[in-house]
Amino acid sequence: MGRPVSNTLTWFCVRRNGVARGNGWLQDVALEDLRKYVNARPGDTVEVSVVDEFTRVNTAQFPRVFSNRVRGIIGMEASYRGKVVRYAPTRMIASNFSFKRALESFFERRGIGFDEFSINGELRSFTARQFLLPDPKKGKPVSLFRGSTLVEPMPEDMPGCARALASGIGRWLMQNMSSDGSLPYKYWPSQGKNSPADNAIRRFLGTLSLARLGALQQDQAMSNAAQRNLRFNLGRYFKDLGDGRGAIVEEAGAKLGAAALAGLAILECPDQEEFSRELVMLAAGIESLADNRLGFRTFFFPAERDGDNWNFYSGEALLFWAEALRRGMSFAPPIERCATVSECCRKIHRKKRNPAFVPWHTQACASLFAHTGRREFARFALDISDWLLPMQQWDISPADLPGRFYNPSRPDFGPPHAASTGAYMEGLTDAAALARALGEDVRLGAYEQALHRGLRSLRQLQFHGQHDTYYISKKNRVLGALRTEVYDNAVRLDSAAHALLASIKILQPMEFNLPQHEAGGMGGVLRDTISFLRAGRRS
């Protein structure tokens, strides 16, 4: 690695078991001398950012230059009347600090505002090479990218990648289940504590994913854990609304989506009989929100929120109906009722398309097609999956972003997020199974390519080991889990659950059992976009 040229600035942080023991800036210290220079002891790991080049930034350009896209890749220096502070890229990842919050912290200490700083302050960005210097007895220096190591484009073994992703998530779920059966909804690795935030839908997603993984692996301990988790969640959230209806009730109200996810979790539970009362009442509650104009209303209460999150909740409810029907549950609505509501939802979606609609309705239509063989369900699932594909980013930089689903030209569709990518992949796994069953080879190739790329993104976000947990003291709280984004290390249960559910569907695709004469192409819907889909979205 060589010795530095004169005036080289280096950020270091000495860590033992993830806890910082000392940090600061050094000048003209060679990388090979750094451990000794900072008195790192055996067992210590040293996080390093070596500054390459500074660039002055006009304060008016702050949001453009210091975006999340480059957080953890470039650093920031702020100076005001002789006082200087630098935020190294690795420091920002380890502390989970945004550029905006870092600058605000500097202002608070100086007692100034942005306007005063714009007149008398100076702002610079800087590029930096990043390294991890472990105990020499435990390994050689490791080059980092955004405080982690890069997951390269995936090999051909997609099931192997899905298996590795699922295995890590499964271990994390089992490791982090409390004795009362609860799972953490959101955890802050940099602070080493749980967030006070809560979300029942995402908690039941965790239940569903754990139950399916237990069934796939034929792991009785995991299936028992899913049962305990379901028992905890229902005990905490389920409420009898009267008139035979049940709902999942939180402080903010009672959501259709929460009832649907709870119902799906019960359907998947190995001992469904324990929760038969709750299941029937949740089904009655969902039925009470069915609407001939909207497909479904979305809130039991409060009334003023009815209509919120329609793109999500309508599909979750229809998927619950479809799975209940496919399993022959006595409370399941007749197929014509499902078809009528599905058609209503399709019409609304076509008027104002939104990607949040796609994965849930794709899964619902695939389930309905598996039960009935009616082609309108398959056609719609494939149509909306085709529409979603260009949202996936591939030929983009920085190098840790390819494979995620995000449309930068449509910020109203939501920010990039591990849970979003995982959810979209859930739908695409069923779309791929449909395309395979129907002989739609071009579609199948496009969907499998998207899944392959999505796995790369999710594996990039997964905590693997010492090279991405060096700043975390409670490693068992994160190993196997997924970060929210490459620049945001917050761990959320739904991020893990969606990724796990998608992985399970890759390993165990839906089967349709069509007669041989039923297979075959359904038309050239993709003919005018094949080359675009094969190339992937460039943005």
C-alpha positions as CSV (number, residue, x, y, z in Angstrom):
1,M,0.0,0.0,0.0
2,G,3.0,2.3,0.3
3,R,3.7,5.3,2.4
4,P,1.6,8.5,2.0
5,V,2.7,11.6,0.2
6,S,3.2,14.7,2.4
7,N,0.1,16.3,4.0
8,T,-2.0,13.1,3.8
9,L,-4.9,13.2,6.2
10,T,-6.2,10.0,7.8
11,W,-9.2,9.4,10.0
12,F,-8.9,6.5,12.4
13,C,-11.1,4.9,14.9
14,V,-9.8,2.1,17.2
15,R,-12.5,-0.4,18.1
16,R,-12.7,-3.3,20.5
17,N,-15.8,-5.5,20.1
18,G,-17.4,-2.7,18.1
19,V,-16.9,0.0,20.8
20,A,-14.7,3.0,19.9
21,R,-11.7,3.3,22.2
22,G,-10.2,6.3,20.4
23,N,-10.4,8.2,17.2
24,G,-9.2,11.3,15.4
25,W,-7.3,12.7,12.5
26,L,-3.6,12.1,11.7
27,Q,-1.2,13.6,9.2
28,D,1.5,11.8,7.3
29,V,1.2,8.3,8.9
30,A,1.6,5.4,6.6
31,L,-1.1,2.8,6.6
32,E,1.3,0.0,7.6
33,D,2.4,2.1,10.6
34,L,-1.0,3.2,11.7
35,R,-1.9,0.4,14.2
36,K,1.3,1.0,16.1
37,Y,1.0,4.8,15.9
38,V,-2.5,4.8,17.5
39,N,-1.5,2.1,20.1
40,A,-4.0,-0.5,18.8
41,R,-3.8,-3.6,21.0
42,P,-4.2,-7.2,20.0
43,G,-7.8,-7.8,19.3
44,D,-8.5,-4.2,18.3
45,T,-9.8,-3.3,14.8
46,V,-9.0,0.1,13.3
47,E,-11.4,1.8,10.9
48,V,-9.5,4.1,8.4
49,S,-10.4,6.7,5.8
50,V,-7.4,8.2,3.9
51,V,-8.3,11.5,2.3
52,D,-7.5,11.8,-1.4
53,E,-8.8,15.2,-2.6
54,F,-10.8,18.1,-1.3
55,T,-13.4,20.1,-3.3
56,R,-14.9,23.4,-2.2
57,V,-18.7,23.3,-2.2
58,N,-21.0,26.3,-2.5
59,T,-23.5,26.1,0.4
60,A,-26.3,26.6,-2.0
61,Q,-25.3,23.2,-3.6
62,F,-25.3,21.4,-0.3
63,P,-28.4,19.1,-1.0
64,R,-27.1,18.2,-4.5
65,V,-23.5,17.4,-3.5
66,F,-24.2,15.8,-0.1
67,S,-27.0,13.4,-1.1
68,N,-27.7,10.0,0.5
69,R,-26.4,8.4,-2.7
70,V,-22.9,9.3,-1.7
71,R,-23.2,9.2,2.1
72,G,-20.4,6.8,3.3
73,I,-18.5,7.4,0.0
74,I,-17.4,11.0,0.3
75,G,-16.7,13.0,3.5
76,M,-17.6,16.5,4.5
77,E,-15.5,19.3,6.1
78,A,-17.1,22.4,7.6
79,S,-15.1,25.4,8.9
80,Y,-16.2,28.6,10.6
81,R,-14.0,31.3,12.0
82,G,-11.1,28.9,12.5
83,K,-13.1,26.0,13.8
84,V,-13.0,22.9,11.6
85,V,-14.8,19.6,11.7
86,R,-14.5,16.7,9.3
87,Y,-16.8,13.8,8.9
88,A,-15.0,10.8,7.4
89,P,-17.2,8.5,5.2
90,T,-16.7,5.5,7.5
91,R,-17.6,7.6,10.5
92,M,-20.9,8.6,9.0
93,I,-21.7,4.9,8.2
94,A,-20.7,3.8,11.7
95,S,-22.7,6.5,13.5
96,N,-25.6,6.3,10.9
97,F,-25.3,10.1,10.5
98,S,-26.8,12.0,7.5
99,F,-24.9,14.9,6.0
100,K,-27.7,17.2,7.0
101,R,-27.6,16.1,10.6
102,A,-23.8,16.3,10.7
103,L,-23.9,20.0,9.5
104,E,-26.7,20.8,12.0
105,S,-24.6,19.4,14.8
106,F,-21.8,21.7,13.8
107,F,-24.1,24.6,13.7
108,E,-25.5,23.8,17.2
109,R,-22.0,23.7,18.7
110,R,-21.1,27.0,17.1
111,G,-24.4,28.6,17.9
112,I,-25.0,29.7,14.3
113,G,-27.5,29.1,11.5
114,F,-27.3,28.2,7.9
115,D,-27.4,31.9,6.7
116,E,-24.6,33.0,9.0
117,F,-22.5,30.0,7.9
118,S,-23.1,30.7,4.2
119,I,-21.5,34.2,4.7
120,N,-18.6,33.3,7.0
121,G,-18.2,29.6,6.7
122,E,-16.6,27.2,4.2
123,L,-17.8,23.8,3.1
124,R,-15.7,21.1,1.4
125,S,-16.3,17.6,0.2
126,F,-13.5,15.0,0.1
127,T,-12.9,11.6,-1.4
128,A,-11.3,8.9,0.7
129,R,-10.0,5.4,0.5
130,Q,-11.4,3.2,3.2
131,F,-9.7,0.3,5.0
132,L,-10.3,-2.0,7.9
133,L,-7.1,-2.9,9.8
134,P,-7.7,-6.0,11.9
135,D,-5.4,-7.6,14.4
136,P,-2.5,-8.8,12.2
137,K,-3.0,-12.3,13.7
138,K,-6.6,-12.3,12.4
139,G,-6.1,-11.1,8.8
140,K,-4.7,-8.6,6.4
141,P,-6.0,-5.0,5.8
142,V,-9.3,-5.0,3.9
143,S,-10.4,-2.4,1.4
144,L,-14.0,-1.2,2.1
145,F,-16.6,0.5,0.0
146,R,-19.0,2.7,1.9
147,G,-17.9,1.0,5.1
148,S,-18.5,-2.5,3.9
149,T,-17.4,-5.0,1.2
150,L,-19.0,-5.2,-2.2
151,V,-21.2,-8.1,-3.3
152,E,-20.3,-8.7,-6.9
153,P,-22.9,-9.5,-9.6
154,M,-24.4,-12.8,-8.7
155,P,-23.2,-16.2,-10.1
156,E,-25.5,-18.4,-12.0
157,D,-26.6,-20.3,-8.9
158,M,-29.7,-18.2,-8.0
159,P,-31.1,-20.9,-5.7
160,G,-27.8,-20.9,-3.8
161,C,-27.9,-17.2,-3.4
162,A,-31.5,-17.3,-2.2
163,R,-30.6,-20.1,0.2
164,A,-27.8,-18.1,1.7
165,L,-30.0,-15.0,2.1
166,A,-32.8,-17.0,3.7
167,S,-30.4,-18.9,6.0
168,G,-28.9,-15.7,7.4
169,I,-32.3,-14.1,8.0
170,G,-33.7,-17.3,9.6
171,R,-30.8,-17.4,12.1
172,W,-31.3,-13.7,12.9
173,L,-35.0,-14.2,13.5
174,M,-34.4,-17.1,15.9
175,Q,-31.5,-15.4,17.6
176,N,-33.6,-12.2,18.3
177,M,-36.9,-13.7,19.4
178,S,-37.6,-12.9,23.1
179,S,-38.9,-15.4,25.6
180,D,-42.4,-14.0,25.3
181,G,-42.4,-14.7,21.5
182,S,-41.9,-11.1,20.3
183,L,-39.5,-10.0,17.6
184,P,-37.9,-6.6,17.4
185,Y,-39.6,-4.3,14.9
186,K,-36.8,-1.9,14.4
187,Y,-33.2,-1.8,15.8
188,W,-30.6,0.9,15.7
189,P,-27.2,-0.9,15.4
190,S,-25.1,2.3,15.9
191,Q,-26.9,3.0,19.2
192,G,-27.3,-0.6,20.2
193,K,-31.0,-0.3,21.1
194,N,-34.5,-0.9,19.8
195,S,-36.5,1.9,18.2
196,P,-39.8,2.9,20.0
197,A,-41.5,2.7,16.6
198,D,-44.0,0.0,16.0
199,N,-46.1,-1.5,13.1
200,A,-48.4,-4.4,13.4
201,I,-48.5,-5.2,9.6
202,R,-44.7,-5.6,9.6
203,R,-44.7,-7.7,12.7
204,F,-47.2,-10.2,11.2
205,L,-45.0,-10.2,8.0
206,G,-42.3,-11.5,10.3
207,T,-44.6,-14.2,11.6
208,L,-45.5,-15.3,8.1
209,S,-41.9,-15.5,6.9
210,L,-40.8,-17.5,9.9
211,A,-43.7,-19.9,9.5
212,R,-42.9,-20.5,5.8
213,L,-39.2,-21.0,6.4
214,G,-39.9,-23.5,9.2
215,A,-42.1,-25.4,6.8
216,L,-39.6,-25.3,4.0
217,Q,-36.7,-26.5,6.2
218,Q,-39.0,-28.9,8.1
219,D,-37.5,-27.3,11.3
220,Q,-39.8,-28.0,14.2
221,A,-38.1,-25.5,16.5
222,M,-38.6,-22.7,13.9
223,S,-42.2,-23.7,13.4
224,N,-42.8,-23.6,17.2
225,A,-41.1,-20.2,17.3
226,A,-43.5,-18.9,14.6
227,Q,-46.4,-20.2,16.6
228,R,-45.1,-18.3,19.7
229,N,-44.6,-15.2,17.7
230,L,-48.1,-15.4,16.3
231,R,-49.6,-15.9,19.8
232,F,-47.7,-12.8,21.0
233,N,-48.8,-10.6,18.1
234,L,-52.5,-11.6,18.3
235,G,-52.5,-11.2,22.1
236,R,-51.1,-7.7,21.7
237,Y,-53.1,-6.4,18.7
238,F,-56.3,-8.5,18.1
239,K,-59.6,-6.9,19.1
240,D,-63.2,-8.1,18.9
241,L,-65.1,-5.3,17.1
242,G,-68.5,-6.9,17.7
243,D,-70.9,-8.3,15.1
244,G,-68.5,-11.2,14.7
245,R,-65.8,-9.0,13.3
246,G,-62.2,-8.9,14.5
247,A,-59.4,-6.4,13.7
248,I,-55.8,-5.7,14.5
249,V,-55.8,-2.5,16.5
250,E,-52.9,-0.1,17.0
251,E,-52.7,3.4,18.5
252,A,-53.2,5.0,15.1
253,G,-56.3,2.9,14.3
254,A,-57.2,-0.4,12.7
255,K,-56.0,-1.2,9.2
256,L,-57.3,-3.5,6.6
257,G,-53.8,-4.6,5.7
258,A,-53.0,-5.6,9.3
259,A,-56.1,-7.8,9.4
260,A,-55.1,-9.4,6.1
261,L,-51.5,-10.1,7.2
262,A,-52.6,-11.5,10.5
263,G,-55.0,-13.8,8.6
264,L,-52.3,-14.9,6.2
265,A,-50.0,-15.6,9.2
266,I,-52.7,-17.8,10.8
267,L,-53.3,-19.7,7.5
268,E,-49.6,-20.5,7.4
269,C,-49.3,-21.4,11.1
270,P,-48.5,-25.1,11.7
271,D,-51.2,-25.3,14.4
272,Q,-54.0,-23.2,12.9
273,E,-56.6,-24.5,15.2
274,E,-55.3,-22.6,18.2
275,F,-56.3,-19.3,16.4
276,S,-59.5,-20.5,14.6
277,R,-61.7,-18.0,16.4
278,E,-59.4,-15.0,15.5
279,L,-59.1,-16.2,11.9
280,V,-62.9,-16.4,11.4
281,M,-63.4,-13.0,13.0
282,L,-60.6,-11.4,11.0
283,A,-62.2,-12.8,7.8
284,A,-65.5,-11.2,8.8
285,G,-63.8,-7.9,9.4
286,I,-62.1,-8.0,6.0
287,E,-65.4,-8.9,4.3
288,S,-67.0,-5.9,6.0
289,L,-64.5,-3.5,4.3
290,A,-65.1,-5.0,0.8
291,D,-66.5,-2.2,-1.4
292,N,-68.1,-2.5,-4.9
293,R,-66.6,0.8,-6.0
294,L,-63.1,0.7,-4.4
295,G,-62.6,-3.0,-4.1
296,F,-61.8,-2.4,-0.4
297,R,-62.0,0.4,2.1
298,T,-58.7,0.5,4.0
299,F,-59.4,1.4,7.6
300,F,-61.9,0.1,10.2
301,F,-61.2,3.4,12.0
302,P,-60.5,6.3,12.2
303,A,-62.9,7.2,9.4
304,E,-60.7,10.1,8.1
305,R,-57.9,7.7,7.2
306,D,-60.1,5.5,5.0
307,G,-58.6,5.3,1.6
308,D,-55.0,5.7,2.8
309,N,-52.5,3.0,1.6
310,W,-55.1,1.6,-0.8
311,N,-52.4,0.3,-3.2
312,F,-51.0,-1.9,-0.4
313,Y,-54.0,-2.9,1.6
314,S,-56.3,-3.9,-1.3
315,G,-53.8,-6.4,-2.5
316,E,-53.1,-7.8,0.9
317,A,-56.8,-8.3,1.5
318,L,-57.3,-9.9,-1.9
319,L,-54.3,-12.2,-1.3
320,F,-55.9,-13.3,2.0
321,W,-59.2,-14.1,0.1
322,A,-57.3,-16.0,-2.6
323,E,-55.3,-18.1,-0.1
324,A,-58.4,-18.9,2.0
325,L,-60.2,-19.9,-1.2
326,R,-57.3,-22.1,-2.4
327,R,-57.2,-23.8,1.0
328,G,-60.9,-24.5,1.0
329,M,-61.7,-22.4,4.1
330,S,-65.4,-22.2,4.9
331,F,-65.4,-18.5,5.3
332,A,-63.7,-17.8,1.9
333,P,-65.8,-15.7,-0.5
334,P,-66.9,-17.4,-3.7
335,I,-64.6,-17.0,-6.7
336,E,-67.0,-14.6,-8.5
337,R,-66.8,-12.3,-5.5
338,C,-63.0,-12.3,-5.7
339,A,-63.1,-11.8,-9.5
340,T,-65.5,-8.8,-9.1
341,V,-63.3,-7.1,-6.5
342,S,-60.1,-7.9,-8.4
343,E,-61.6,-6.3,-11.6
344,C,-62.5,-3.2,-9.6
345,C,-59.0,-2.9,-8.3
346,R,-57.5,-3.4,-11.8
347,K,-59.6,-0.5,-13.2
348,I,-58.5,1.8,-10.4
349,H,-54.8,0.8,-10.8
350,R,-54.9,1.4,-14.6
351,K,-56.1,5.0,-14.1
352,K,-53.2,5.8,-11.7
353,R,-50.5,3.2,-11.6
354,N,-48.3,2.8,-8.5
355,P,-45.6,0.2,-7.9
356,A,-46.9,-0.5,-4.4
357,F,-49.9,-2.1,-5.9
358,V,-48.0,-4.6,-8.0
359,P,-46.5,-7.3,-5.7
360,W,-49.6,-7.9,-3.6
361,H,-52.0,-8.1,-6.5
362,T,-49.5,-10.2,-8.5
363,Q,-49.5,-12.7,-5.7
364,A,-53.2,-12.6,-5.3
365,C,-53.9,-13.1,-9.0
366,A,-51.3,-16.0,-9.2
367,S,-53.1,-17.7,-6.3
368,L,-56.5,-17.1,-7.9
369,F,-55.2,-18.5,-11.2
370,A,-53.8,-21.6,-9.4
371,H,-57.2,-22.2,-8.0
372,T,-59.3,-21.5,-11.0
373,G,-57.2,-21.5,-14.2
374,R,-59.0,-18.3,-15.3
375,R,-56.7,-16.5,-17.7
376,E,-57.7,-13.0,-16.7
377,F,-55.9,-13.4,-13.4
378,A,-52.7,-14.5,-15.1
379,R,-52.8,-11.8,-17.7
380,F,-53.1,-9.1,-15.2
381,A,-50.4,-10.4,-13.0
382,L,-48.0,-10.5,-16.0
383,D,-49.1,-7.1,-17.2
384,I,-48.3,-5.3,-14.0
385,S,-45.1,-7.2,-13.5
386,D,-43.9,-6.1,-17.0
387,W,-44.7,-2.5,-16.0
388,L,-42.7,-2.8,-12.8
389,L,-39.5,-4.2,-14.3
390,P,-38.0,-0.8,-15.6
391,M,-38.0,0.4,-12.0
392,Q,-35.1,-1.8,-11.2
393,Q,-31.7,-0.1,-11.4
394,W,-28.7,-2.0,-12.8
395,D,-26.2,-0.1,-14.9
396,I,-25.7,2.6,-12.3
397,S,-23.2,3.8,-9.8
398,P,-22.1,3.7,-7.0
399,A,-21.2,0.1,-7.2
400,D,-23.3,-1.1,-4.3
401,L,-26.6,0.1,-5.7
402,P,-27.4,-2.1,-8.7
403,G,-30.4,-4.4,-8.3
404,R,-32.5,-2.2,-6.1
405,F,-36.0,-1.0,-7.2
406,Y,-36.2,2.7,-7.3
407,N,-37.4,5.3,-9.9
408,P,-35.5,8.6,-9.3
409,S,-37.8,10.4,-11.7
410,R,-40.8,9.5,-9.6
411,P,-39.9,10.3,-5.9
412,D,-43.7,10.1,-5.2
413,F,-43.3,6.3,-5.6
414,G,-41.2,6.3,-2.4
415,P,-37.5,6.1,-1.5
416,P,-35.3,3.1,-2.2
417,H,-35.6,0.6,0.7
418,A,-34.7,-3.0,1.4
419,A,-38.3,-3.8,2.2
420,S,-39.5,-2.4,-1.2
421,T,-37.0,-4.4,-3.2
422,G,-37.9,-7.6,-1.2
423,A,-41.6,-7.0,-1.7
424,Y,-41.3,-6.4,-5.5
425,M,-39.3,-9.6,-5.7
426,E,-42.1,-11.5,-3.9
427,G,-44.5,-10.6,-6.7
428,L,-41.9,-11.3,-9.4
429,T,-41.3,-14.8,-8.1
430,D,-45.0,-15.6,-8.7
431,A,-44.9,-13.8,-12.0
432,A,-41.9,-16.0,-13.0
433,A,-43.8,-19.1,-11.9
434,L,-46.7,-18.0,-14.0
435,A,-44.5,-17.4,-17.0
436,R,-42.9,-20.7,-16.7
437,A,-46.2,-22.6,-16.5
438,L,-47.6,-20.7,-19.5
439,G,-44.6,-21.1,-21.7
440,E,-43.8,-17.4,-21.7
441,D,-40.1,-17.8,-22.1
442,V,-39.2,-14.2,-22.8
443,R,-41.1,-13.0,-19.8
444,L,-39.5,-15.8,-17.7
445,G,-36.0,-14.7,-18.7
446,A,-36.8,-11.0,-17.9
447,Y,-38.3,-11.9,-14.5
448,E,-35.5,-14.3,-13.6
449,Q,-32.9,-11.7,-14.5
450,A,-34.7,-9.1,-12.3
451,L,-34.8,-11.7,-9.4
452,H,-31.1,-12.4,-9.8
453,R,-30.2,-8.8,-9.7
454,G,-32.5,-8.2,-6.8
455,L,-30.8,-10.9,-4.8
456,R,-27.5,-9.1,-5.4
457,S,-29.0,-5.9,-3.8
458,L,-30.5,-7.7,-0.8
459,R,-27.2,-9.6,-0.2
460,Q,-25.4,-6.3,-0.3
461,L,-27.7,-5.0,2.5
462,Q,-27.4,-8.1,4.7
463,F,-25.0,-8.1,7.6
464,H,-22.5,-10.9,7.0
465,G,-19.6,-10.7,9.4
466,Q,-16.6,-8.8,10.7
467,H,-16.2,-6.6,7.6
468,D,-19.6,-4.9,8.0
469,T,-20.2,-5.3,11.8
470,Y,-16.8,-3.8,13.0
471,Y,-18.6,-0.8,14.5
472,I,-21.4,-2.8,16.2
473,S,-21.0,-4.1,19.7
474,K,-24.1,-6.4,19.8
475,K,-23.4,-8.4,16.7
476,N,-26.0,-11.0,17.4
477,R,-28.6,-8.3,17.1
478,V,-27.8,-7.7,13.4
479,L,-26.0,-10.7,11.8
480,G,-28.2,-12.0,9.0
481,A,-30.5,-9.0,9.1
482,L,-30.8,-6.4,6.4
483,R,-29.9,-2.7,6.5
484,T,-32.5,-0.3,5.3
485,E,-30.2,1.0,2.6
486,V,-26.5,0.9,1.9
487,Y,-26.2,4.3,3.7
488,D,-28.7,3.6,6.5
489,N,-27.9,0.7,8.8
490,A,-31.2,0.7,10.7
491,V,-32.6,-2.9,10.8
492,R,-36.3,-3.4,10.3
493,L,-38.3,-6.6,10.6
494,D,-40.2,-6.1,7.3
495,S,-37.0,-5.7,5.4
496,A,-35.9,-9.2,6.6
497,A,-39.4,-10.7,6.1
498,H,-39.9,-9.5,2.5
499,A,-36.5,-10.7,1.5
500,L,-37.1,-14.1,3.2
501,L,-40.5,-14.5,1.6
502,A,-39.0,-13.8,-1.8
503,S,-36.2,-16.2,-1.2
504,I,-38.5,-19.0,-0.1
505,K,-40.6,-18.5,-3.3
506,I,-37.4,-18.8,-5.4
507,L,-36.6,-22.0,-3.6
508,Q,-40.1,-23.3,-3.8
509,P,-42.0,-21.7,-6.7
510,M,-45.8,-21.8,-6.9
511,E,-47.1,-24.7,-8.9
512,F,-50.2,-24.5,-11.2
513,N,-50.6,-28.0,-12.5
514,L,-52.0,-26.9,-15.8
515,P,-53.0,-29.5,-18.4
516,Q,-50.4,-29.7,-21.1
517,H,-52.7,-28.2,-23.7
518,E,-53.2,-25.2,-21.5
519,A,-49.6,-24.1,-21.5
520,G,-48.3,-21.8,-24.2
521,G,-47.8,-18.1,-24.9
522,M,-50.5,-15.6,-24.1
523,G,-49.5,-12.9,-26.6
524,G,-46.7,-10.5,-27.3
525,V,-47.2,-8.0,-24.6
526,L,-43.5,-7.5,-24.3
527,R,-42.5,-7.5,-27.9
528,D,-41.9,-3.8,-28.1
529,T,-39.9,-3.6,-24.8
530,I,-37.8,-6.8,-24.9
531,S,-34.5,-5.1,-25.5
532,F,-35.2,-2.5,-22.8
533,L,-36.1,-5.1,-20.2
534,R,-33.1,-7.2,-21.0
535,A,-30.8,-4.2,-20.7
536,G,-32.3,-3.1,-17.4
537,R,-33.0,0.4,-16.3
538,R,-30.1,2.9,-16.7
539,S,-30.3,5.8,-14.4
